[in-house]
Amino acid sequence: MPPSQFITHIVDPTESELTFFWRDKTGEPYQYFRRIKQALASENKILRIAMNGGTFQEDLTLLGLYIENGELLYRLSRRQ
């Protein structure tokens, strides 16, 4: 079996902004990285790196706890 490979990226919050994205300004889930990239471009910002950071249900609601900018946006689901 080949060795596992990882891609790592260190973000220094004093030099870069680390932001989570779930929904756009209309409340719709972004769903695709290209939509986040387009939204940022409209604000003259650049998406430098992106990764999926959550588990979602079929309707794109989160399956776990989500806090953005100190605000609880989705409670932890204890459903089995």
C-alpha positions, 0 to 999 in steps of 0.5 A: 500500500502506498504511503498516505499523502497530505497537503498542508497549508498554514494560515497565520491570522495576523497575515491572512484572513480565515473565513468560513462560508455557508450561505450567500447574502440571500441565505442560499447555501454556496454549494460550490467553491466557484460561487464563493470565488465569484462572490468574493470577486464582486468585492475585489477579494481573492479566494486563495484556498478552499476546503469542505469543512462540514457535513451536510444533509441532502437539503444542504443544511448542516449536520453539525454545530456552526458558529460564524463571526461569534454567532451561532447559526446552526445548533449541534444535531444530536439525532442518531 
